[in-house]
């Protein structure tokens, strides 16, 4: 992974010193709340429903074991003993004291981490495929490109005060596991007909109260032009994006109101002015960055191990886990292993200090000292040898991190909702727990098959409800919690927004509503192999809506 040089380390150390002084002045009363707010936001510090929240940057989700141990230390020392992984591959601490934040940032800086640009109207944490570098369907490793873009974006003087926050995601695989089409800029690394590497560029995606799927504005951009083209896009947005209305300030609104073709022409014109500048991504620059992402020392005979097959035959629980929580690796004899953060009784994405320490130790022992945070709020050990799968599973099970539900109904994407967020209208975590209890049986979940249930407590859409196969959105009705339901969303290659089923459902009825939708699917699917999303796209809304509201009327 990328290692800081002296310039990187000096930059974040100086930022810690600056924020320590700013915090001291705020607590002493010489810096007003209005003056302090933009400063704390630029350092990832929010004020939520009950306490401050600090968001830690994890570029493209990649963590070294020493960094995971530091997160455990922070959770134990400054918080309530746990942290929360988000859909942007970041970590959030929900209970730090404002006075402690400079010390937290200093601790993070000691392991090459920070909270810079995790909030504010700037370019946020860059995300990518959590299987980057190991996926069999990958063209090239996207992480060097991500890191180059991250360095370009950090403290970029022209884009430090954008109309609104701005998000980029990279993918280089045939399967889009980074939700690129719901980002402000989505970058697909591709080859053209001549075999040259480059990028397909999507712009104007986003969720929140106006969810929009991003549109392609360039089919093929040469490899050397990544930064200049992104800069051209951001210049147009920075110049023309709305600053008078926070709800219309995202680039997705600008693209929609301008029109795709007009927006593309403006970007191309701007790009012509700067494409031959210092922003060229030179081969030597790319080679230098790729040197930070070298292949681990894989064992050449890892696929010759016989113990794995023996454990599969003798332990049905282990076999069930391997079917859901393992993904095929490009190197024979290795697997990418998912640690599920979706266990019964635990808020989706939450992890304790003890679990973080255990994950760090297991990463050192079994996965070359690295771990990844996923877009779906789980963790991945990316490079586990076949012989190590059984002992890793045993260790994860002891820590409550081996629930075999990756991609199943209880693998819910969920925001913190009313439990923490001051913007939320309704509970998310409690509803996720009810759904888990309703569908806890793995036999039932396997019968249902692959499905994505995403839930948000408000229109800001932090739980990505708009692109869930089943999406649940919390709304407020005269002080009561209700939930709107959408069907048919996707954040993958076939990206689409979900369709609203109709009137919202009460808090008391939401788990029943999900069960009715699942039972309808099981009754109308063409075969056991037809997924929920494929089934919905084939049969449409009618059977789901009929069952959902017929049951509601009967209950009333």
ABEGO torsion letter per residue (X at the ends): XBBBBAAAAAAAAAAAAAAAAAAAAAAAGABBAAAAAAAAAAAGBBBBAABBBBBBBBBGGBBBAAAAAAAAAAAAAABAGBBBBBAAGBBBBAABBAAAAAAAAAAAAAAGBBABGABEBBBBBBBBBAABGABAABABBAAAAAAAAAAAABGBAAAABBABBBBBBBBABABBAAGAAABABBBBBBBBAAGBBBBBBBBGBEBEABBBBBBBABABBBAAAAAAAAAAAAAAAAAABBAABAAAABAAAAAAAAEAAAAAAAAAAAAAAAAABAABBBAAAAAAAAAABBBBBBBAAAAABAAAAAAAAABAAAAAAAAAABBBBABBGBBBBBBBABBBGBBBGBBBAAAAAAAAAAAAAAAGGBBBBBAAGBBBBABBBAAAAAAAAAAAAAAGAABBABGBAABBBBBAEAAABAABABBAAAAAAAAAAAAABAAAAAAAEBBBBBBBABAAGAAGAAABABBBBBBBBGGBBBBBBBBGBBABAABBBBBBAEBBBBAAAAAAAAAAAAAAAAAABABAABBAAAAAAAAEAAAAAAAAAAAAAAAX
